[in-house]
């Protein structure tokens, strides 16, 4: 347990050097030591891969492709697909019996009554792990085999069956909008 706490403290020290993450790392450090809500260092490991926050457009260890710039606490995919690539330093798949992926997403809702939503397909490393019909902000929770995650490179791809242009519905925005991504978390136990 002390090794995990030490690794966690080293990670937070690195992250705290990034100006946009200083407040988050201070909160995470307090949570881990006092409450255990960010990283539970017992039987359950909880890792927030990333969470968009105001003014941040870079995330340490996370590359995202085909997304517009960050707005408030989310980012829109530029078309029908968006992808994030992340690493999980210190993750050992053999140490956990269950892993779940938690994704907080939304879709563009045109201001018309006939909006039926869109289907969202989630791929991990090219393997389809979930298909959900989205009409509004949703939490997609998927149980996955621990062996599907790698310590070094993980690729999470989101594909929707239709992207929208708000301008087509009278909203003054000419961008094409796919998935609206808020956060991605991994819970392992």
Protein Blocks (a to p, Z undefined) as FASTA:
>chain_A
ZZmmmmmmmmmmmmmmpmklmmmmmmmmmmmmmnopmbccblbccddfbacdehiabdeh
iacehiacdehjaccdfblbdcdddddehiafklpfbdcddddddddddfbfklgbjadd
ddeehiafbdcddfbdcdddddddfklpcfkbccdddddfbdcdfklnopacfbdcfddd
fbdcdddZZ
